[in-house]
Amino acid sequence: MRLRLDGGLYDLRAERVTDSEEVAAFSGAWTSQSMFRRDPLNYDEVWIYRLVSR
């Protein structure tokens, strides 16, 4: 994938996060930002991706 950010263009690869501890850490950070953000741990199947350089 390509990401344009602050005038720069970056080639990235999306990797699915499957580690349960990493998903739990993301869940805590995500839901702490707002009471309106749904907790990903409340769903049977969650797909979270990290972006890494190619």
mmCIF entry with sequence, helices, sheets and N, C-alpha, C, O atoms, coordinates in Angstrom:
data_MODEL
# 
_entry.id   MODEL 
# 
_entity.id                         1 
_entity.type                       polymer 
_entity.pdbx_number_of_molecules   1 
# 
_entity_poly.entity_id                      1 
_entity_poly.type                           'polypeptide(L)' 
_entity_poly.nstd_linkage                   no 
_entity_poly.nstd_monomer                   no 
_entity_poly.pdbx_seq_one_letter_code       MRLRLDGGLYDLRAERVTDSEEVAAFSGAWTSQSMFRRDPLNYDEVWIYRLVSR 
_entity_poly.pdbx_seq_one_letter_code_can   MRLRLDGGLYDLRAERVTDSEEVAAFSGAWTSQSMFRRDPLNYDEVWIYRLVSR 
_entity_poly.pdbx_strand_id                 A 
# 
loop_
_entity_poly_seq.entity_id 
_entity_poly_seq.num 
_entity_poly_seq.mon_id 
_entity_poly_seq.hetero 
1 1  MET n 
1 2  ARG n 
1 3  LEU n 
1 4  ARG n 
1 5  LEU n 
1 6  ASP n 
1 7  GLY n 
1 8  GLY n 
1 9  LEU n 
1 10 TYR n 
1 11 ASP n 
1 12 LEU n 
1 13 ARG n 
1 14 ALA n 
1 15 GLU n 
1 16 ARG n 
1 17 VAL n 
1 18 THR n 
1 19 ASP n 
1 20 SER n 
1 21 GLU n 
1 22 GLU n 
1 23 VAL n 
1 24 ALA n 
1 25 ALA n 
1 26 PHE n 
1 27 SER n 
1 28 GLY n 
1 29 ALA n 
1 30 TRP n 
1 31 THR n 
1 32 SER n 
1 33 GLN n 
1 34 SER n 
1 35 MET n 
1 36 PHE n 
1 37 ARG n 
1 38 ARG n 
1 39 ASP n 
1 40 PRO n 
1 41 LEU n 
1 42 ASN n 
1 43 TYR n 
1 44 ASP n 
1 45 GLU n 
1 46 VAL n 
1 47 TRP n 
1 48 ILE n 
1 49 TYR n 
1 50 ARG n 
1 51 LEU n 
1 52 VAL n 
1 53 SER n 
1 54 ARG n 
# 
_struct_asym.id          A 
_struct_asym.entity_id   1 
# 
loop_
_struct_conf.conf_type_id 
_struct_conf.id 
_struct_conf.pdbx_PDB_helix_id 
_struct_conf.beg_label_comp_id 
_struct_conf.beg_label_asym_id 
_struct_conf.beg_label_seq_id 
_struct_conf.pdbx_beg_PDB_ins_code 
_struct_conf.end_label_comp_id 
_struct_conf.end_label_asym_id 
_struct_conf.end_label_seq_id 
_struct_conf.pdbx_end_PDB_ins_code 
_struct_conf.beg_auth_comp_id 
_struct_conf.beg_auth_asym_id 
_struct_conf.beg_auth_seq_id 
_struct_conf.end_auth_comp_id 
_struct_conf.end_auth_asym_id 
_struct_conf.end_auth_seq_id 
_struct_conf.pdbx_PDB_helix_class 
_struct_conf.details 
_struct_conf.pdbx_PDB_helix_length 
HELX_P HELX_P1 AA1 SER A 20 ? THR A 31 ? SER A 20 THR A 31 1 ? 12 
HELX_P HELX_P2 AA2 PRO A 40 ? ASN A 42 ? PRO A 40 ASN A 42 5 ? 3  
# 
_struct_conf_type.id          HELX_P 
_struct_conf_type.criteria    ? 
_struct_conf_type.reference   ? 
# 
_struct_sheet.id               AA1 
_struct_sheet.type             ? 
_struct_sheet.number_strands   3 
_struct_sheet.details          ? 
# 
loop_
_struct_sheet_order.sheet_id 
_struct_sheet_order.range_id_1 
_struct_sheet_order.range_id_2 
_struct_sheet_order.offset 
_struct_sheet_order.sense 
AA1 1 2 ? anti-parallel 
AA1 2 3 ? anti-parallel 
# 
loop_
_struct_sheet_range.sheet_id 
_struct_sheet_range.id 
_struct_sheet_range.beg_label_comp_id 
_struct_sheet_range.beg_label_asym_id 
_struct_sheet_range.beg_label_seq_id 
_struct_sheet_range.pdbx_beg_PDB_ins_code 
_struct_sheet_range.end_label_comp_id 
_struct_sheet_range.end_label_asym_id 
_struct_sheet_range.end_label_seq_id 
_struct_sheet_range.pdbx_end_PDB_ins_code 
_struct_sheet_range.beg_auth_comp_id 
_struct_sheet_range.beg_auth_asym_id 
_struct_sheet_range.beg_auth_seq_id 
_struct_sheet_range.end_auth_comp_id 
_struct_sheet_range.end_auth_asym_id 
_struct_sheet_range.end_auth_seq_id 
AA1 1 ARG A 2  ? LEU A 5  ? ARG A 2  LEU A 5  
AA1 2 GLY A 8  ? VAL A 17 ? GLY A 8  VAL A 17 
AA1 3 ILE A 48 ? SER A 53 ? ILE A 48 SER A 53 
# 
loop_
_atom_site.group_PDB 
_atom_site.id 
_atom_site.type_symbol 
_atom_site.label_atom_id 
_atom_site.label_alt_id 
_atom_site.label_comp_id 
_atom_site.label_asym_id 
_atom_site.label_entity_id 
_atom_site.label_seq_id 
_atom_site.pdbx_PDB_ins_code 
_atom_site.Cartn_x 
_atom_site.Cartn_y 
_atom_site.Cartn_z 
_atom_site.occupancy 
_atom_site.B_iso_or_equiv 
_atom_site.pdbx_formal_charge 
_atom_site.auth_seq_id 
_atom_site.auth_comp_id 
_atom_site.auth_asym_id 
_atom_site.auth_atom_id 
_atom_site.pdbx_PDB_model_num 
ATOM 1   N N  . MET A 1 1  ? 0.835   -1.156  0.000  1.00 0.00 ? 1  MET A N  1 
ATOM 2   C CA . MET A 1 1  ? 0.000   0.000   0.000  1.00 0.00 ? 1  MET A CA 1 
ATOM 3   C C  . MET A 1 1  ? 0.882   1.222   0.000  1.00 0.00 ? 1  MET A C  1 
ATOM 4   O O  . MET A 1 1  ? 2.075   1.140   0.292  1.00 0.00 ? 1  MET A O  1 
ATOM 5   N N  . ARG A 1 2  ? 0.295   2.357   -0.327 1.00 0.00 ? 2  ARG A N  1 
ATOM 6   C CA . ARG A 1 2  ? 1.030   3.622   -0.299 1.00 0.00 ? 2  ARG A CA 1 
ATOM 7   C C  . ARG A 1 2  ? 0.297   4.591   0.624  1.00 0.00 ? 2  ARG A C  1 
ATOM 8   O O  . ARG A 1 2  ? -0.931  4.673   0.622  1.00 0.00 ? 2  ARG A O  1 
ATOM 9   N N  . LEU A 1 3  ? 1.073   5.310   1.400  1.00 0.00 ? 3  LEU A N  1 
ATOM 10  C CA . LEU A 1 3  ? 0.529   6.280   2.349  1.00 0.00 ? 3  LEU A CA 1 
ATOM 11  C C  . LEU A 1 3  ? 1.130   7.643   2.059  1.00 0.00 ? 3  LEU A C  1 
ATOM 12  O O  . LEU A 1 3  ? 2.349   7.796   1.975  1.00 0.00 ? 3  LEU A O  1 
ATOM 13  N N  . ARG A 1 4  ? 0.258   8.631   1.909  1.00 0.00 ? 4  ARG A N  1 
ATOM 14  C CA . ARG A 1 4  ? 0.731   10.004  1.764  1.00 0.00 ? 4  ARG A CA 1 
ATOM 15  C C  . ARG A 1 4  ? 0.528   10.685  3.109  1.00 0.00 ? 4  ARG A C  1 
ATOM 16  O O  . ARG A 1 4  ? -0.580  10.711  3.645  1.00 0.00 ? 4  ARG A O  1 
ATOM 17  N N  . LEU A 1 5  ? 1.616   11.237  3.650  1.00 0.00 ? 5  LEU A N  1 
ATOM 18  C CA . LEU A 1 5  ? 1.565   11.863  4.967  1.00 0.00 ? 5  LEU A CA 1 
ATOM 19  C C  . LEU A 1 5  ? 2.502   13.058  4.987  1.00 0.00 ? 5  LEU A C  1 
ATOM 20  O O  . LEU A 1 5  ? 3.696   12.926  4.721  1.00 0.00 ? 5  LEU A O  1 
ATOM 21  N N  . ASP A 1 6  ? 1.961   14.215  5.301  1.00 0.00 ? 6  ASP A N  1 
ATOM 22  C CA . ASP A 1 6  ? 2.762   15.447  5.396  1.00 0.00 ? 6  ASP A CA 1 
ATOM 23  C C  . ASP A 1 6  ? 3.634   15.667  4.159  1.00 0.00 ? 6  ASP A C  1 
ATOM 24  O O  . ASP A 1 6  ? 4.803   16.034  4.277  1.00 0.00 ? 6  ASP A O  1 
ATOM 25  N N  . GLY A 1 7  ? 3.069   15.445  2.993  1.00 0.00 ? 7  GLY A N  1 
ATOM 26  C CA . GLY A 1 7  ? 3.794   15.691  1.747  1.00 0.00 ? 7  GLY A CA 1 
ATOM 27  C C  . GLY A 1 7  ? 4.709   14.558  1.317  1.00 0.00 ? 7  GLY A C  1 
ATOM 28  O O  . GLY A 1 7  ? 5.263   14.607  0.218  1.00 0.00 ? 7  GLY A O  1 
ATOM 29  N N  . GLY A 1 8  ? 4.881   13.548  2.141  1.00 0.00 ? 8  GLY A N  1 
ATOM 30  C CA . GLY A 1 8  ? 5.722   12.403  1.782  1.00 0.00 ? 8  GLY A CA 1 
ATOM 31  C C  . GLY A 1 8  ? 4.870   11.243  1.309  1.00 0.00 ? 8  GLY A C  1 
ATOM 32  O O  . GLY A 1 8  ? 3.703   11.133  1.685  1.00 0.00 ? 8  GLY A O  1 
ATOM 33  N N  . LEU A 1 9  ? 5.441   10.376  0.488  1.00 0.00 ? 9  LEU A N  1 
ATOM 34  C CA . LEU A 1 9  ? 4.755   9.193   -0.005 1.00 0.00 ? 9  LEU A CA 1 
ATOM 35  C C  . LEU A 1 9  ? 5.553   7.972   0.430  1.00 0.00 ? 9  LEU A C  1 
ATOM 36  O O  . LEU A 1 9  ? 6.749   7.875   0.152  1.00 0.00 ? 9  LEU A O  1 
ATOM 37  N N  . TYR A 1 10 ? 4.889   7.034   1.116  1.00 0.00 ? 10 TYR A N  1 
ATOM 38  C CA . TYR A 1 10 ? 5.573   5.896   1.716  1.00 0.00 ? 10 TYR A CA 1 
ATOM 39  C C  . TYR A 1 10 ? 4.992   4.588   1.196  1.00 0.00 ? 10 TYR A C  1 
ATOM 40  O O  . TYR A 1 10 ? 3.774   4.414   1.153  1.00 0.00 ? 10 TYR A O  1 
ATOM 41  N N  . ASP A 1 11 ? 5.870   3.669   0.801  1.00 0.00 ? 11 ASP A N  1 
ATOM 42  C CA . ASP A 1 11 ? 5.460   2.316   0.419  1.00 0.00 ? 11 ASP A CA 1 
ATOM 43  C C  . ASP A 1 11 ? 5.450   1.462   1.677  1.00 0.00 ? 11 ASP A C  1 
ATOM 44  O O  . ASP A 1 11 ? 6.470   1.324   2.352  1.00 0.00 ? 11 ASP A O  1 
ATOM 45  N N  . LEU A 1 12 ? 4.289   0.888   1.988  1.00 0.00 ? 12 LEU A N  1 
ATOM 46  C CA . LEU A 1 12 ? 4.135   0.104   3.208  1.00 0.00 ? 12 LEU A CA 1 
ATOM 47  C C  . LEU A 1 12 ? 3.493   -1.241  2.912  1.00 0.00 ? 12 LEU A C  1 
ATOM 48  O O  . LEU A 1 12 ? 2.920   -1.456  1.844  1.00 0.00 ? 12 LEU A O  1 
ATOM 49  N N  . ARG A 1 13 ? 3.600   -2.125  3.868  1.00 0.00 ? 13 ARG A N  1 
ATOM 50  C CA . ARG A 1 13 ? 2.940   -3.432  3.818  1.00 0.00 ? 13 ARG A CA 1 
ATOM 51  C C  . ARG A 1 13 ? 2.090   -3.544  5.079  1.00 0.00 ? 13 ARG A C  1 
ATOM 52  O O  . ARG A 1 13 ? 2.543   -3.191  6.168  1.00 0.00 ? 13 ARG A O  1 
ATOM 53  N N  . ALA A 1 14 ? 0.874   -4.029  4.936  1.00 0.00 ? 14 ALA A N  1 
ATOM 54  C CA . ALA A 1 14 ? -0.005  -4.238  6.085  1.00 0.00 ? 14 ALA A CA 1 
ATOM 55  C C  . ALA A 1 14 ? 0.152   -5.679  6.553  1.00 0.00 ? 14 ALA A C  1 
ATOM 56  O O  . ALA A 1 14 ? -0.032  -6.615  5.776  1.00 0.00 ? 14 ALA A O  1 
ATOM 57  N N  . GLU A 1 15 ? 0.491   -5.850  7.822  1.00 0.00 ? 15 GLU A N  1 
ATOM 58  C CA . GLU A 1 15 ? 0.631   -7.187  8.414  1.00 0.00 ? 15 GLU A CA 1 
ATOM 59  C C  . GLU A 1 15 ? -0.459  -7.371  9.463  1.00 0.00 ? 15 GLU A C  1 
ATOM 60  O O  . GLU A 1 15 ? -0.655  -6.509  10.319 1.00 0.00 ? 15 GLU A O  1 
ATOM 61  N N  . ARG A 1 16 ? -1.153  -8.476  9.395  1.00 0.00 ? 16 ARG A N  1 
ATOM 62  C CA . ARG A 1 16 ? -2.205  -8.743  10.369 1.00 0.00 ? 16 ARG A CA 1 
ATOM 63  C C  . ARG A 1 16 ? -1.577  -9.077  11.727 1.00 0.00 ? 16 ARG A C  1 
ATOM 64  O O  . ARG A 1 16 ? -0.629  -9.859  11.807 1.00 0.00 ? 16 ARG A O  1 
ATOM 65  N N  . VAL A 1 17 ? -2.106  -8.487  12.770 1.00 0.00 ? 17 VAL A N  1 
ATOM 66  C CA . VAL A 1 17 ? -1.664  -8.752  14.142 1.00 0.00 ? 17 VAL A CA 1 
ATOM 67  C C  . VAL A 1 17 ? -2.495  -9.911  14.670 1.00 0.00 ? 17 VAL A C  1 
ATOM 68  O O  . VAL A 1 17 ? -3.721  -9.822  14.735 1.00 0.00 ? 17 VAL A O  1 
ATOM 69  N N  . THR A 1 18 ? -1.825  -11.008 15.050 1.00 0.00 ? 18 THR A N  1 
ATOM 70  C CA . THR A 1 18 ? -2.538  -12.193 15.545 1.00 0.00 ? 18 THR A CA 1 
ATOM 71  C C  . THR A 1 18 ? -2.185  -12.534 16.990 1.00 0.00 ? 18 THR A C  1 
ATOM 72  O O  . THR A 1 18 ? -2.844  -13.371 17.607 1.00 0.00 ? 18 THR A O  1 
ATOM 73  N N  . ASP A 1 19 ? -1.160  -11.899 17.530 1.00 0.00 ? 19 ASP A N  1 
ATOM 74  C CA . ASP A 1 19 ? -0.741  -12.163 18.902 1.00 0.00 ? 19 ASP A CA 1 
ATOM 75  C C  . ASP A 1 19 ? -1.784  -11.613 19.874 1.00 0.00 ? 19 ASP A C  1 
ATOM 76  O O  . ASP A 1 19 ? -2.082  -10.419 19.842 1.00 0.00 ? 19 ASP A O  1 
ATOM 77  N N  . SER A 1 20 ? -2.336  -12.455 20.728 1.00 0.00 ? 20 SER A N  1 
ATOM 78  C CA . SER A 1 20 ? -3.424  -12.042 21.622 1.00 0.00 ? 20 SER A CA 1 
ATOM 79  C C  . SER A 1 20 ? -2.985  -10.961 22.605 1.00 0.00 ? 20 SER A C  1 
ATOM 80  O O  . SER A 1 20 ? -3.794  -10.103 22.959 1.00 0.00 ? 20 SER A O  1 
ATOM 81  N N  . GLU A 1 21 ? -1.736  -10.974 23.056 1.00 0.00 ? 21 GLU A N  1 
ATOM 82  C CA . GLU A 1 21 ? -1.253  -9.938  23.969 1.00 0.00 ? 21 GLU A CA 1 
ATOM 83  C C  . GLU A 1 21 ? -1.155  -8.589  23.269 1.00 0.00 ? 21 GLU A C  1 
ATOM 84  O O  . GLU A 1 21 ? -1.454  -7.551  23.860 1.00 0.00 ? 21 GLU A O  1 
ATOM 85  N N  . GLU A 1 22 ? -0.737  -8.609  22.012 1.00 0.00 ? 22 GLU A N  1 
ATOM 86  C CA . GLU A 1 22 ? -0.639  -7.363  21.253 1.00 0.00 ? 22 GLU A CA 1 
ATOM 87  C C  . GLU A 1 22 ? -2.032  -6.803  20.948 1.00 0.00 ? 22 GLU A C  1 
ATOM 88  O O  . GLU A 1 22 ? -2.238  -5.590  20.990 1.00 0.00 ? 22 GLU A O  1 
ATOM 89  N N  . VAL A 1 23 ? -2.979  -7.683  20.643 1.00 0.00 ? 23 VAL A N  1 
ATOM 90  C CA . VAL A 1 23 ? -4.363  -7.252  20.410 1.00 0.00 ? 23 VAL A CA 1 
ATOM 91  C C  . VAL A 1 23 ? -4.938  -6.655  21.701 1.00 0.00 ? 23 VAL A C  1 
ATOM 92  O O  . VAL A 1 23 ? -5.635  -5.641  21.654 1.00 0.00 ? 23 VAL A O  1 
ATOM 93  N N  . ALA A 1 24 ? -4.652  -7.273  22.845 1.00 0.00 ? 24 ALA A N  1 
ATOM 94  C CA . ALA A 1 24 ? -5.138  -6.763  24.129 1.00 0.00 ? 24 ALA A CA 1 
ATOM 95  C C  . ALA A 1 24 ? -4.526  -5.394  24.445 1.00 0.00 ? 24 ALA A C  1 
ATOM 96  O O  . ALA A 1 24 ? -5.214  -4.514  24.962 1.00 0.00 ? 24 ALA A O  1 
ATOM 97  N N  . ALA A 1 25 ? -3.246  -5.213  24.140 1.00 0.00 ? 25 ALA A N  1 
ATOM 98  C CA . ALA A 1 25 ? -2.598  -3.925  24.372 1.00 0.00 ? 25 ALA A CA 1 
ATOM 99  C C  . ALA A 1 25 ? -3.219  -2.847  23.488 1.00 0.00 ? 25 ALA A C  1 
ATOM 100 O O  . ALA A 1 25 ? -3.454  -1.725  23.935 1.00 0.00 ? 25 ALA A O  1 
ATOM 101 N N  . PHE A 1 26 ? -3.483  -3.198  22.229 1.00 0.00 ? 26 PHE A N  1 
ATOM 102 C CA . PHE A 1 26 ? -4.150  -2.261  21.329 1.00 0.00 ? 26 PHE A CA 1 
ATOM 103 C C  . PHE A 1 26 ? -5.538  -1.915  21.853 1.00 0.00 ? 26 PHE A C  1 
ATOM 104 O O  . PHE A 1 26 ? -5.943  -0.752  21.838 1.00 0.00 ? 26 PHE A O  1 
ATOM 105 N N  . SER A 1 27 ? -6.260  -2.921  22.312 1.00 0.00 ? 27 SER A N  1 
ATOM 106 C CA . SER A 1 27 ? -7.609  -2.724  22.821 1.00 0.00 ? 27 SER A CA 1 
ATOM 107 C C  . SER A 1 27 ? -7.621  -1.712  23.966 1.00 0.00 ? 27 SER A C  1 
ATOM 108 O O  . SER A 1 27 ? -8.471  -0.822  24.007 1.00 0.00 ? 27 SER A O  1 
ATOM 109 N N  . GLY A 1 28 ? -6.686  -1.853  24.881 1.00 0.00 ? 28 GLY A N  1 
ATOM 110 C CA . GLY A 1 28 ? -6.604  -0.924  26.009 1.00 0.00 ? 28 GLY A CA 1 
ATOM 111 C C  . GLY A 1 28 ? -6.319  0.498   25.567 1.00 0.00 ? 28 GLY A C  1 
ATOM 112 O O  . GLY A 1 28 ? -6.936  1.445   26.053 1.00 0.00 ? 28 GLY A O  1 
ATOM 113 N N  . ALA A 1 29 ? -5.376  0.643   24.638 1.00 0.00 ? 29 ALA A N  1 
ATOM 114 C CA . ALA A 1 29 ? -5.040  1.978   24.135 1.00 0.00 ? 29 ALA A CA 1 
ATOM 115 C C  . ALA A 1 29 ? -6.199  2.579   23.352 1.00 0.00 ? 29 ALA A C  1 
ATOM 116 O O  . ALA A 1 29 ? -6.486  3.769   23.481 1.00 0.00 ? 29 ALA A O  1 
ATOM 117 N N  . TRP A 1 30 ? -6.859  1.771   22.552 1.00 0.00 ? 30 TRP A N  1 
ATOM 118 C CA . TRP A 1 30 ? -7.955  2.236   21.696 1.00 0.00 ? 30 TRP A CA 1 
ATOM 119 C C  . TRP A 1 30 ? -9.151  2.703   22.525 1.00 0.00 ? 30 TRP A C  1 
ATOM 120 O O  . TRP A 1 30 ? -9.683  3.788   22.291 1.00 0.00 ? 30 TRP A O  1 
ATOM 121 N N  . THR A 1 31 ? -9.568  1.896   23.481 1.00 0.00 ? 31 THR A N  1 
ATOM 122 C CA . THR A 1 31 ? -10.763 2.232   24.256 1.00 0.00 ? 31 THR A CA 1 
ATOM 123 C C  . THR A 1 31 ? -10.502 3.334   25.283 1.00 0.00 ? 31 THR A C  1 
ATOM 124 O O  . THR A 1 31 ? -11.447 3.974   25.744 1.00 0.00 ? 31 THR A O  1 
ATOM 125 N N  . SER A 1 32 ? -9.245  3.566   25.651 1.00 0.00 ? 32 SER A N  1 
ATOM 126 C CA . SER A 1 32 ? -8.946  4.625   26.618 1.00 0.00 ? 32 SER A CA 1 
ATOM 127 C C  . SER A 1 32 ? -9.074  6.015   25.995 1.00 0.00 ? 32 SER A C  1 
ATOM 128 O O  . SER A 1 32 ? -9.114  7.012   26.716 1.00 0.00 ? 32 SER A O  1 
ATOM 129 N N  . GLN A 1 33 ? -9.138  6.093   24.665 1.00 0.00 ? 33 GLN A N  1 
ATOM 130 C CA . GLN A 1 33 ? -9.206  7.383   23.992 1.00 0.00 ? 33 GLN A CA 1 
ATOM 131 C C  . GLN A 1 33 ? -10.602 7.994   24.025 1.00 0.00 ? 33 GLN A C  1 
ATOM 132 O O  . GLN A 1 33 ? -10.749 9.213   23.945 1.00 0.00 ? 33 GLN A O  1 
ATOM 133 N N  . SER A 1 34 ? -11.624 7.154   24.143 1.00 0.00 ? 34 SER A N  1 
ATOM 134 C CA . SER A 1 34 ? -12.998 7.667   24.142 1.00 0.00 ? 34 SER A CA 1 
ATOM 135 C C  . SER A 1 34 ? -13.944 6.572   24.602 1.00 0.00 ? 34 SER A C  1 
ATOM 136 O O  . SER A 1 34 ? -13.716 5.390   24.343 1.00 0.00 ? 34 SER A O  1 
ATOM 137 N N  . MET A 1 35 ? -14.993 6.969   25.276 1.00 0.00 ? 35 MET A N  1 
ATOM 138 C CA . MET A 1 35 ? -15.976 5.979   25.703 1.00 0.00 ? 35 MET A CA 1 
ATOM 139 C C  . MET A 1 35 ? -16.801 5.461   24.526 1.00 0.00 ? 35 MET A C  1 
ATOM 140 O O  . MET A 1 35 ? -17.545 4.492   24.674 1.00 0.00 ? 35 MET A O  1 
ATOM 141 N N  . PHE A 1 36 ? -16.678 6.095   23.366 1.00 0.00 ? 36 PHE A N  1 
ATOM 142 C CA . PHE A 1 36 ? -17.451 5.689   22.199 1.00 0.00 ? 36 PHE A CA 1 
ATOM 143 C C  . PHE A 1 36 ? -16.712 4.683   21.316 1.00 0.00 ? 36 PHE A C  1 
ATOM 144 O O  . PHE A 1 36 ? -17.284 4.163   20.358 1.00 0.00 ? 36 PHE A O  1 
ATOM 145 N N  . ARG A 1 37 ? -15.467 4.411   21.627 1.00 0.00 ? 37 ARG A N  1 
ATOM 146 C CA . ARG A 1 37 ? -14.711 3.433   20.820 1.00 0.00 ? 37 ARG A CA 1 
ATOM 147 C C  . ARG A 1 37 ? -15.043 2.038   21.312 1.00 0.00 ? 37 ARG A C  1 
ATOM 148 O O  . ARG A 1 37 ? -14.935 1.742   22.502 1.00 0.00 ? 37 ARG A O  1 
ATOM 149 N N  . ARG A 1 38 ? -15.445 1.192   20.393 1.00 0.00 ? 38 ARG A N  1 
ATOM 150 C CA . ARG A 1 38 ? -15.824 -0.181  20.745 1.00 0.00 ? 38 ARG A CA 1 
ATOM 151 C C  . ARG A 1 38 ? -14.581 -1.018  21.036 1.00 0.00 ? 38 ARG A C  1 
ATOM 152 O O  . ARG A 1 38 ? -13.576 -0.928  20.331 1.00 0.00 ? 38 ARG A O  1 
ATOM 153 N N  . ASP A 1 39 ? -14.664 -1.812  22.060 1.00 0.00 ? 39 ASP A N  1 
ATOM 154 C CA . ASP A 1 39 ? -13.551 -2.668  22.467 1.00 0.00 ? 39 ASP A CA 1 
ATOM 155 C C  . ASP A 1 39 ? -13.453 -3.851  21.514 1.00 0.00 ? 39 ASP A C  1 
ATOM 156 O O  . ASP A 1 39 ? -14.399 -4.631  21.413 1.00 0.00 ? 39 ASP A O  1 
ATOM 157 N N  . PRO A 1 40 ? -12.326 -4.003  20.811 1.00 0.00 ? 40 PRO A N  1 
ATOM 158 C CA . PRO A 1 40 ? -12.180 -5.118  19.873 1.00 0.00 ? 40 PRO A CA 1 
ATOM 159 C C  . PRO A 1 40 ? -12.231 -6.484  20.550 1.00 0.00 ? 40 PRO A C  1 
ATOM 160 O O  . PRO A 1 40 ? -12.512 -7.486  19.893 1.00 0.00 ? 40 PRO A O  1 
ATOM 161 N N  . LEU A 1 41 ? -11.963 -6.539  21.852 1.00 0.00 ? 41 LEU A N  1 
ATOM 162 C CA . LEU A 1 41 ? -11.992 -7.826  22.546 1.00 0.00 ? 41 LEU A CA 1 
ATOM 163 C C  . LEU A 1 41 ? -13.411 -8.341  22.755 1.00 0.00 ? 41 LEU A C  1 
ATOM 164 O O  . LEU A 1 41 ? -13.597 -9.490  23.155 1.00 0.00 ? 41 LEU A O  1 
ATOM 165 N N  . ASN A 1 42 ? -14.417 -7.503  22.490 1.00 0.00 ? 42 ASN A N  1 
ATOM 166 C CA . ASN A 1 42 ? -15.811 -7.915  22.634 1.00 0.00 ? 42 ASN A CA 1 
ATOM 167 C C  . ASN A 1 42 ? -16.349 -8.634  21.398 1.00 0.00 ? 42 ASN A C  1 
ATOM 168 O O  . ASN A 1 42 ? -17.530 -8.976  21.349 1.00 0.00 ? 42 ASN A O  1 
ATOM 169 N N  . TYR A 1 43 ? -15.508 -8.863  20.415 1.00 0.00 ? 43 TYR A N  1 
ATOM 170 C CA . TYR A 1 43 ? -15.941 -9.497  19.166 1.00 0.00 ? 43 TYR A CA 1 
ATOM 171 C C  . TYR A 1 43 ? -15.251 -10.849 18.995 1.00 0.00 ? 43 TYR A C  1 
ATOM 172 O O  . TYR A 1 43 ? -14.126 -11.050 19.453 1.00 0.00 ? 43 TYR A O  1 
ATOM 173 N N  . ASP A 1 44 ? -15.942 -11.765 18.329 1.00 0.00 ? 44 ASP A N  1 
ATOM 174 C CA . ASP A 1 44 ? -15.382 -13.105 18.107 1.00 0.00 ? 44 ASP A CA 1 
ATOM 175 C C  . ASP A 1 44 ? -14.160 -13.069 17.194 1.00 0.00 ? 44 ASP A C  1 
ATOM 176 O O  . ASP A 1 44 ? -13.190 -13.796 17.410 1.00 0.00 ? 44 ASP A O  1 
ATOM 177 N N  . GLU A 1 45 ? -14.216 -12.220 16.177 1.00 0.00 ? 45 GLU A N  1 
ATOM 178 C CA . GLU A 1 45 ? -13.117 -12.162 15.210 1.00 0.00 ? 45 GLU A CA 1 
ATOM 179 C C  . GLU A 1 45 ? -12.708 -10.705 15.022 1.00 0.00 ? 45 GLU A C  1 
ATOM 180 O O  . GLU A 1 45 ? -13.534 -9.853  14.697 1.00 0.00 ? 45 GLU A O  1 
ATOM 181 N N  . VAL A 1 46 ? -11.436 -10.436 15.228 1.00 0.00 ? 46 VAL A N  1 
ATOM 182 C CA . VAL A 1 46 ? -10.904 -9.080  15.107 1.00 0.00 ? 46 VAL A CA 1 
ATOM 183 C C  . VAL A 1 46 ? -9.709  -9.112  14.167 1.00 0.00 ? 46 VAL A C  1 
ATOM 184 O O  . VAL A 1 46 ? -8.827  -9.962  14.292 1.00 0.00 ? 46 VAL A O  1 
ATOM 185 N N  . TRP A 1 47 ? -9.691  -8.187  13.237 1.00 0.00 ? 47 TRP A N  1 
ATOM 186 C CA . TRP A 1 47 ? -8.557  -8.067  12.325 1.00 0.00 ? 47 TRP A CA 1 
ATOM 187 C C  . TRP A 1 47 ? -7.932  -6.702  12.543 1.00 0.00 ? 47 TRP A C  1 
ATOM 188 O O  . TRP A 1 47 ? -8.534  -5.676  12.228 1.00 0.00 ? 47 TRP A O  1 
ATOM 189 N N  . ILE A 1 48 ? -6.725  -6.692  13.082 1.00 0.00 ? 48 ILE A N  1 
ATOM 190 C CA . ILE A 1 48 ? -5.963  -5.468  13.315 1.00 0.00 ? 48 ILE A CA 1 
ATOM 191 C C  . ILE A 1 48 ? -4.669  -5.591  12.512 1.00 0.00 ? 48 ILE A C  1 
ATOM 192 O O  . ILE A 1 48 ? -4.044  -6.651  12.477 1.00 0.00 ? 48 ILE A O  1 
ATOM 193 N N  . TYR A 1 49 ? -4.285  -4.507  11.879 1.00 0.00 ? 49 TYR A N  1 
ATOM 194 C CA . TYR A 1 49 ? -3.082  -4.520  11.051 1.00 0.00 ? 49 TYR A CA 1 
ATOM 195 C C  . TYR A 1 49 ? -2.080  -3.492  11.545 1.00 0.00 ? 49 TYR A C  1 
ATOM 196 O O  . TYR A 1 49 ? -2.441  -2.433  12.058 1.00 0.00 ? 49 TYR A O  1 
ATOM 197 N N  . ARG A 1 50 ? -0.808  -3.838  11.374 1.00 0.00 ? 50 ARG A N  1 
ATOM 198 C CA . ARG A 1 50 ? 0.273   -2.878  11.596 1.00 0.00 ? 50 ARG A CA 1 
ATOM 199 C C  . ARG A 1 50 ? 0.861   -2.571  10.231 1.00 0.00 ? 50 ARG A C  1 
ATOM 200 O O  . ARG A 1 50 ? 0.916   -3.438  9.359  1.00 0.00 ? 50 ARG A O  1 
ATOM 201 N N  . LEU A 1 51 ? 1.298   -1.333  10.050 1.00 0.00 ? 51 LEU A N  1 
ATOM 202 C CA . LEU A 1 51 ? 1.924   -0.934  8.796  1.00 0.00 ? 51 LEU A CA 1 
ATOM 203 C C  . LEU A 1 51 ? 3.432   -0.953  8.970  1.00 0.00 ? 51 LEU A C  1 
ATOM 204 O O  . LEU A 1 51 ? 3.966   -0.352  9.903  1.00 0.00 ? 51 LEU A O  1 
ATOM 205 N N  . VAL A 1 52 ? 4.115   -1.646  8.069  1.00 0.00 ? 52 VAL A N  1 
ATOM 206 C CA . VAL A 1 52 ? 5.571   -1.738  8.119  1.00 0.00 ? 52 VAL A CA 1 
ATOM 207 C C  . VAL A 1 52 ? 6.148   -1.356  6.759  1.00 0.00 ? 52 VAL A C  1 
ATOM 208 O O  . VAL A 1 52 ? 5.479   -1.506  5.736  1.00 0.00 ? 52 VAL A O  1 
ATOM 209 N N  . SER A 1 53 ? 7.377   -0.865  6.745  1.00 0.00 ? 53 SER A N  1 
ATOM 210 C CA . SER A 1 53 ? 7.986   -0.467  5.480  1.00 0.00 ? 53 SER A CA 1 
ATOM 211 C C  . SER A 1 53 ? 8.285   -1.687  4.624  1.00 0.00 ? 53 SER A C  1 
ATOM 212 O O  . SER A 1 53 ? 8.533   -2.780  5.132  1.00 0.00 ? 53 SER A O  1 
ATOM 213 N N  . ARG A 1 54 ? 8.257   -1.474  3.320  1.00 0.00 ? 54 ARG A N  1 
ATOM 214 C CA . ARG A 1 54 ? 8.581   -2.566  2.390  1.00 0.00 ? 54 ARG A CA 1 
ATOM 215 C C  . ARG A 1 54 ? 10.031  -2.548  2.041  1.00 0.00 ? 54 ARG A C  1 
ATOM 216 O O  . ARG A 1 54 ? 10.492  -3.391  1.271  1.00 0.00 ? 54 ARG A O  1 
# 
